[in-house]
Amino acid sequence: MYLTKEKKAEIFAKHGESATNTGSSEGQIALFTFRINHLTEHLKRNRKDYNTERSLVKLVGKRRNLLDYLIKTDIVRYREIIKELGIRK
């Protein structure tokens, strides 16, 4: 499996406040970005996998909603996470 418990904990430890704080906006955005990158690579190999394509679009929308929330609440944290993950607006 591409996303193990250890990998998830590592993502939340790096981008969130701690490995156990899985509800932080930055941690969720980082996790969604990891999953989006994985699905993008999968779709490059399997062009006709429409279920995965739908899942990818839903994930991008969820990440966008979290980023919109973050930009309204704390613009500095938003700019940091955008730069750190290499997300383009």
MINULUM-237348 format. One record per residue: residue in three letters; z, y, x of N, C-alpha, C in turn; residue number from 1. Coordinates in pm, 1 decimal. Atoms other than C-alpha are relative to their C-alpha. Layout:
martor,n.w,n.v,n.u,ca.w,ca.v,ca.u,c.w,c.v,c.u,mimar
ALA,Z,Y,X,Z,Y,X,Z,Y,X,NUM
...
END
This chain:
martor,n.w,n.v,n.u,ca.w,ca.v,ca.u,c.w,c.v,c.u,mimar
MET,0.0,-118.2,83.9,0.0,0.0,0.0,0.0,124.5,88.3,1
TYR,18.4,-117.6,-83.9,-87.2,343.0,127.4,121.8,92.3,-0.2,2
LEU,-114.6,-89.7,10.0,233.6,517.0,13.3,127.8,-82.3,-13.0,3
THR,-123.4,78.9,-0.6,552.8,338.4,111.8,119.5,92.0,-21.2,4
LYS,-123.0,-77.6,16.0,911.6,448.0,56.5,25.7,86.3,122.8,5
GLU,-25.2,-72.1,-124.1,937.3,549.1,419.8,-92.7,121.7,13.4,6
LYS,96.2,-109.8,-9.2,621.4,761.2,405.1,37.3,111.8,-97.7,7
LYS,-41.6,-98.8,100.2,743.8,932.1,85.7,121.2,78.6,49.7,8
ALA,-120.0,-65.5,-51.5,1083.6,1004.2,242.4,-36.0,95.2,114.1,9
GLU,43.7,-84.1,-111.2,908.3,1143.6,550.6,-65.7,128.8,-51.9,10
ILE,66.1,-117.4,57.9,694.8,1377.4,336.8,103.7,96.2,-56.3,11
PHE,-101.3,-86.3,60.3,997.8,1506.4,144.9,93.0,59.4,105.2,12
ALA,-85.4,-53.6,-105.9,1203.1,1545.3,463.3,-70.0,114.5,73.3,13
LYS,74.5,-101.5,-74.6,928.3,1747.6,629.8,-24.3,125.8,-83.4,14
HIS,40.3,-114.5,80.5,825.2,1970.4,339.9,105.3,44.7,-100.1,15
GLY,-105.9,-37.2,92.2,1124.0,1962.8,106.7,123.4,40.9,77.1,16
GLU,-123.7,-37.2,-67.8,1482.0,2051.0,180.9,63.8,-119.3,68.8,17
SER,-51.5,122.1,-60.7,1584.8,1689.9,248.4,-80.6,-117.4,-53.3,18
ALA,74.7,118.2,41.8,1452.3,1336.0,209.7,38.7,-44.7,-139.8,19
THR,-44.7,42.7,132.2,1655.3,1285.2,-106.6,-31.7,100.7,-109.4,20
ASN,33.3,-102.3,99.1,1553.9,1610.4,-278.7,-147.5,-13.9,-37.0,21
THR,139.1,26.7,36.2,1238.3,1480.3,-444.0,-50.9,94.0,-107.5,22
GLY,41.7,-90.2,106.1,1228.4,1754.7,-705.7,-43.4,136.3,47.4,23
SER,38.6,-132.4,-49.0,1156.4,2050.1,-480.0,-150.3,20.4,-15.5,24
SER,141.3,-31.0,22.3,826.4,2222.8,-546.6,-83.9,-28.8,123.9,25
GLU,75.8,22.7,-123.2,717.8,2209.3,-182.9,-19.8,-148.4,26.7,26
GLY,10.3,144.6,-19.7,790.9,1837.3,-159.9,-100.3,-62.6,-94.7,27
GLN,94.9,52.6,98.0,599.0,1763.8,-479.1,-143.1,40.4,36.3,28
ILE,133.7,-46.8,-38.0,302.9,1973.4,-362.8,-50.7,-79.4,120.5,29
ALA,39.4,77.0,-118.2,299.7,1792.4,-26.9,-35.5,-143.8,-38.0,30
LEU,28.8,136.4,44.5,313.3,1452.9,-199.8,-133.3,-5.5,-74.8,31
PHE,126.6,-3.9,71.8,29.4,1547.0,-435.6,-116.6,19.1,96.3,32
THR,106.1,-23.0,-98.1,-175.5,1671.2,-139.4,-32.0,-127.7,75.6,33
PHE,21.0,127.6,-68.7,-124.1,1339.7,42.6,-80.0,-95.0,-88.3,34
ARG,68.7,89.3,92.8,-233.7,1146.5,-266.2,-143.3,46.9,-27.1,35
ILE,134.3,-53.9,22.5,-532.2,1377.8,-325.7,-90.9,-32.8,117.4,36
ASN,79.9,32.4,-118.2,-653.1,1327.3,31.4,-36.6,-148.3,2.6,37
HIS,26.2,143.7,2.7,-620.9,950.3,-6.6,-107.7,-33.2,-104.6,38
LEU,97.7,27.9,105.4,-814.7,945.6,-335.8,-137.6,56.2,34.4,39
THR,127.2,-58.1,-41.3,-1083.0,1172.4,-190.9,-73.2,-93.8,95.5,40
GLU,60.6,96.4,-92.3,-1143.4,925.0,91.6,-49.2,-123.9,-74.7,41
HIS,39.5,115.8,79.7,-1156.2,639.8,-161.0,-129.6,29.2,-76.6,42
LEU,119.5,-34.9,76.9,-1415.5,823.3,-369.8,-122.8,20.6,87.5,43
LYS,114.5,-10.2,-90.7,-1633.2,885.4,-65.9,-64.5,-136.8,20.0,44
ARG,50.7,135.9,-15.7,-1666.3,507.9,-31.5,-46.1,-60.3,-132.5,45
ASN,27.2,58.6,131.5,-1674.0,425.0,-405.3,-36.4,110.6,-98.1,46
ARG,42.9,-115.9,77.7,-1878.9,690.1,-579.5,12.1,-19.9,-150.3,47
LYS,4.4,22.4,145.1,-1885.0,526.6,-922.6,134.4,-38.8,-59.0,48
ASP,-133.5,31.9,50.2,-1510.9,475.3,-958.0,49.7,118.7,-82.6,49
TYR,-27.0,-114.9,85.5,-1469.9,709.0,-1253.2,146.6,11.3,-38.8,50
ASN,-143.6,-6.0,30.6,-1109.4,614.5,-1327.4,76.0,71.4,110.9,51
THR,-63.3,-67.8,-112.6,-1005.6,725.3,-980.0,-37.7,147.5,1.1,52
GLU,43.5,-139.4,5.5,-1210.1,1041.5,-1021.6,82.0,77.2,-102.8,53
ARG,-80.8,-63.6,103.3,-1021.8,1121.4,-1341.2,143.2,22.6,49.9,54
SER,-134.5,-13.5,-55.9,-688.9,1057.0,-1167.6,6.4,112.8,101.9,55
LEU,5.6,-106.2,-100.3,-791.3,1288.5,-885.5,0.2,137.8,-66.7,56
VAL,6.3,-128.4,70.0,-874.5,1569.9,-1127.7,135.8,33.7,-61.1,57
LYS,-132.3,-23.0,58.2,-538.8,1526.0,-1303.2,100.7,40.9,107.3,58
LEU,-91.1,-34.4,-109.5,-352.1,1536.2,-968.8,-23.9,142.0,50.2,59
VAL,31.8,-135.4,-45.7,-533.4,1851.6,-862.5,54.7,101.7,-99.5,60
GLY,-54.4,-89.5,102.2,-433.8,2012.4,-1193.0,151.0,10.8,8.0,61
LYS,-146.3,-3.1,-13.3,-69.1,1914.2,-1148.6,41.8,82.7,120.9,62
ARG,-31.9,-76.8,-120.8,-68.3,2054.4,-795.6,-24.5,147.9,-23.3,63
ARG,31.6,-140.1,28.4,-231.7,2374.9,-919.0,109.5,63.8,-84.0,64
ASN,-108.7,-52.4,82.7,38.7,2416.5,-1185.3,124.5,27.1,83.5,65
LEU,-115.9,-21.7,-86.2,312.6,2374.4,-924.2,-21.9,120.1,92.5,66
LEU,29.0,-114.7,-86.4,139.7,2623.1,-693.8,7.0,130.3,-78.7,67
ASP,-10.1,-120.0,83.2,111.3,2872.1,-980.9,145.9,36.2,-25.8,68
TYR,-143.6,-23.3,18.9,483.2,2829.7,-1049.8,60.9,61.4,126.3,69
LEU,-56.6,-46.0,-126.2,563.7,2881.0,-683.2,-43.6,143.2,31.9,70
ILE,47.0,-136.0,-28.7,350.2,3194.4,-655.8,73.8,101.3,-87.6,71
LYS,-74.2,-91.3,88.1,537.1,3347.0,-953.7,144.7,16.6,44.3,72
THR,-141.9,-5.6,-32.4,883.8,3260.4,-825.0,26.2,49.5,142.5,73
ASP,-26.3,-38.3,-139.4,856.3,3300.3,-445.5,-130.8,-1.1,78.8,74
ILE,130.3,-12.4,-64.5,536.2,3427.2,-283.6,4.7,-41.4,147.2,75
VAL,-11.9,35.2,-142.6,665.8,3370.1,71.5,-7.5,-151.5,17.3,76
ARG,4.3,146.2,-6.4,729.0,2999.6,12.2,-139.7,-52.1,-33.2,77
TYR,136.1,37.4,37.1,385.6,2976.1,-152.7,-94.0,14.0,119.8,78
ARG,88.3,-23.0,-115.1,209.7,3125.4,149.6,27.6,-98.8,112.6,79
GLU,-35.3,95.5,-104.9,400.4,2898.3,388.4,-55.7,-138.7,-29.4,80
ILE,45.0,135.4,33.5,315.1,2578.1,201.7,-152.6,-8.5,1.6,81
ILE,146.9,-3.0,-3.5,-51.7,2679.3,165.9,-50.3,-11.1,144.0,82
LYS,41.1,2.5,-140.5,-79.6,2742.1,538.8,31.6,-134.5,64.7,83
GLU,-45.7,123.6,-61.8,115.0,2430.9,635.2,-85.5,-119.6,-41.0,84
LEU,76.9,114.6,49.8,-86.5,2189.7,418.2,-150.3,21.6,9.5,85
GLY,142.5,-27.1,-11.6,-421.0,2361.1,466.6,-71.5,-4.1,-133.1,86
ILE,59.0,-4.2,132.8,-484.1,2408.0,96.4,-73.0,132.7,-14.6,87
ARG,72.1,-125.5,20.7,-750.3,2661.8,10.1,16.6,42.4,-144.3,88
LYS,-21.4,-54.5,135.7,-706.4,2886.0,-289.0,-133.0,17.3,-66.6,89
END
